[in-house]
Amino acid sequence: MKPPASPQKGSVLVVEDEPTLRVLLEHSLRQRGYQVSTVMDGEQALAFLETERPDVALLDWMMPGLSGLELCRIIRQKPGLKDLPVLFLTARTDEQDVIAGLDNGADDYLTKPCSTDRLDARLRALLRRTRPVQDIVTFGPLTLEPENHQVTRAGRPIALGPTEYRLLELFIHHPRKVFSRETLLERLWGPNVHVEIRTVDVHIRRLRKALNETGEADLIRTVRAAGYALDDGTISQHGPSSG
């Protein structure tokens, strides 16, 4: 299952046969700003890779049928995939297993259990090696640096939670465009995650508070019965700013 494209850190293919862990990884990585696709075994992964090219493949080792190690070997033999970054996330902790994984083409190796922070850091490191540096984005007094997730307003650092950061990232790539609550829910949480519509309003309030912490003009425009937009007021007029 693949969520709609949006400005994010990168796309990750999760290959994991254990359903609970697969769902947990998908949710955790989406919350960190990744576009996530999931499959349950090596055969499904190969079928997916016939038509899609993620930025990173996150592989379990012990799976029914084609193992993660065998899948990694096949990936390295395919001309269109041989440079695909591969990260093992597996319960196999023996040093010889780590060596075997790396010798068979993996770029990195993590053992379960693994914190989301550590996994996020390893994924970001792989992406830095394989993707061009993302351009700094500006809109009015705002500056967003995707490479290090820093946001400033007129030089003032702004601390944002992961969801507020992704909201701003979406807005700043589409300035003045009005997004409905339903669209924001789908872009941020995916189409099949059940989240209350008012959750969007909560995160908008948090983003608005962070951006306007020292009393600056409100950059988040609320359009009644329509949604929200990032707007510095230089072209369109601000609507009511409740919410």
C-alpha positions in Angstrom: 0.0 0.0 0.0 1.5 3.3 -1.0 0.4 6.7 0.4 0.0 9.8 -1.8 3.2 11.5 -2.7 4.1 14.6 -0.6 7.3 16.5 0.3 8.9 14.0 2.6 12.3 12.6 3.7 12.2 9.7 1.2 10.4 6.5 0.3 11.0 3.3 2.2 10.0 -0.3 1.2 9.4 -2.3 4.4 9.7 -6.1 3.8 8.5 -7.7 7.0 6.5 -10.9 7.5 5.3 -10.3 11.0 2.0 -8.3 10.7 2.2 -6.3 14.0 5.7 -5.2 13.4 5.0 -4.4 9.8 2.1 -2.0 10.8 4.2 -0.5 13.6 7.1 0.2 11.3 4.8 1.7 8.7 3.1 4.0 11.3 6.4 5.0 13.0 8.2 5.9 9.7 5.2 7.8 8.4 5.2 9.8 11.6 8.8 10.6 10.9 8.0 11.9 7.4 8.8 9.0 5.2 6.6 7.6 2.4 6.2 4.0 3.3 5.2 0.9 1.2 5.0 -2.5 2.9 5.1 -6.1 1.7 5.1 -9.3 3.7 7.8 -11.4 1.9 10.6 -11.5 -0.6 8.5 -12.5 -3.5 6.1 -9.6 -3.0 9.1 -7.3 -2.7 10.5 -8.4 -6.0 7.1 -7.9 -7.6 6.9 -4.4 -6.1 10.4 -3.5 -7.3 9.5 -4.5 -10.9 7.4 -1.3 -11.1 8.5 0.9 -8.2 11.8 2.3 -7.0 11.9 3.3 -3.3 14.8 5.3 -1.9 15.6 2.6 0.7 14.7 -1.1 1.2 14.3 -2.1 4.8 14.5 -5.9 5.0 13.8 -8.6 7.6 16.1 -11.6 7.3 14.0 -14.5 8.4 10.9 -14.7 6.2 9.0 -17.7 4.7 10.1 -18.5 1.1 12.7 -16.1 -0.1 14.8 -14.9 2.9 16.0 -11.3 3.3 19.6 -12.4 2.5 18.5 -14.1 -0.7 16.4 -11.0 -1.6 19.4 -8.8 -1.0 21.5 -10.9 -3.3 18.9 -10.7 -6.1 18.6 -6.9 -5.7 22.4 -6.6 -6.1 22.3 -8.7 -9.3 19.6 -6.6 -11.0 21.0 -3.7 -13.2 18.2 -1.3 -12.2 18.4 -2.1 -8.5 22.0 -2.8 -7.8 22.5 0.6 -6.3 19.3 0.5 -4.2 20.3 1.2 -0.5 19.4 -1.9 1.7 19.1 -1.9 5.4 18.6 -5.1 7.4 16.4 -4.9 10.5 16.5 -8.4 11.9 16.5 -10.5 15.1 19.7 -12.2 14.0 22.3 -10.6 16.3 25.3 -12.9 15.8 28.4 -11.1 14.5 28.7 -13.7 11.7 25.1 -12.8 10.6 26.0 -9.1 10.5 29.1 -9.9 8.4 27.1 -12.1 6.1 24.4 -9.5 5.6 27.0 -6.8 4.7 29.0 -9.2 2.5 25.9 -10.0 0.5 25.2 -6.4 -0.3 23.5 -4.7 2.6 24.5 -1.1 3.3 23.7 -1.3 7.0 22.5 -3.7 9.6 20.3 -3.1 12.7 19.1 -5.7 15.2 15.7 -6.0 16.8 14.5 -4.5 19.0 15.5 -1.1 17.6 14.2 2.4 18.6 12.6 4.5 16.0 15.2 7.2 16.7 18.0 4.9 15.8 16.2 3.5 12.7 15.5 7.1 11.6 19.1 8.1 12.0 20.4 5.1 9.9 17.8 5.8 7.2 18.8 9.5 7.0 22.4 8.5 6.8 21.7 6.2 3.8 19.6 8.9 2.1 22.4 11.4 2.5 24.8 9.1 0.6 22.4 8.4 -2.2 20.2 11.4 -2.7 21.2 14.9 -3.8 21.1 17.6 -1.1 17.6 19.1 -0.9 17.3 22.7 -1.6 16.4 25.2 1.2 12.9 26.4 0.8 11.7 29.9 1.7 8.4 31.7 1.8 8.2 35.2 3.2 10.1 35.2 6.5 10.1 31.4 6.7 13.1 29.2 5.8 12.9 25.4 5.8 16.0 23.3 5.5 15.0 19.8 4.6 18.5 18.3 5.0 18.5 19.0 8.8 14.8 19.6 9.5 15.5 23.2 10.7 12.9 25.9 10.4 13.5 29.6 11.0 11.3 32.7 10.9 13.3 35.9 10.1 16.3 34.1 11.5 14.5 32.9 14.7 14.7 29.1 15.2 11.3 27.4 15.4 10.9 24.1 17.2 8.3 21.9 15.6 7.0 18.4 16.4 7.2 15.8 13.5 3.6 16.3 12.4 3.8 20.1 12.5 7.0 20.0 10.5 5.3 17.8 7.8 2.4 20.2 7.8 4.7 23.2 7.2 6.7 21.2 4.6 3.5 20.6 2.7 2.3 24.2 3.0 5.6 25.8 2.0 5.9 23.7 -1.2 2.4 24.9 -2.1 2.2 28.5 -0.8 -1.3 30.0 -0.7 -2.9 26.7 -1.8 -5.9 25.9 0.4 -5.9 22.3 1.7 -9.0 20.8 3.1 -8.9 18.9 6.4 -9.6 15.7 4.6 -6.7 16.2 2.2 -4.3 17.0 5.1 -5.4 13.9 6.9 -4.7 11.8 3.9 -1.4 13.4 3.1 -0.1 13.2 6.6 -1.5 9.9 7.9 -2.3 8.0 4.8 -5.7 6.9 3.3 -6.4 3.9 5.5 -5.6 5.3 9.0 -8.6 6.3 11.1 -7.9 9.7 12.6 -10.5 12.2 13.8 -10.9 15.1 11.4 -10.4 17.6 14.3 -6.9 16.2 14.8 -5.9 18.4 11.9 -7.1 21.5 13.8 -5.0 20.5 16.8 -1.8 20.3 14.8 -2.7 23.5 12.9 -3.0 25.3 16.3 0.4 23.9 17.4 2.0 25.0 14.1 0.4 28.4 14.3 1.5 28.9 17.9 5.1 27.9 17.1 5.3 30.2 14.0 3.8 33.2 15.9 5.4 32.6 19.2 6.8 36.2 19.5 3.7 38.0 18.2 4.4 38.1 14.5 1.7 38.2 11.9 -0.2 34.9 11.4 1.0 33.0 8.4 -1.6 30.3 8.5 -4.8 31.3 6.8 -8.1 29.7 7.7 -10.7 29.5 5.0 -14.1 28.8 6.4 -15.7 25.6 5.1 -12.6 25.0 2.9 -9.4 24.4 5.0 -6.0 26.0 5.6 -3.2 27.7 3.6 0.2 29.2 4.2 -0.2 32.9 3.2 2.0 35.9 4.0 -0.8 38.3 2.8 1.2 39.8 0.0 -1.3 38.6 -2.7 -4.4 37.1 -1.2 -6.3 38.6 1.8 -6.4 36.7 5.1 -9.6 35.1 6.1 -10.7 34.4 9.6 -7.9 32.9 11.6 -9.8 30.7 14.1 -8.9 27.1 14.6 
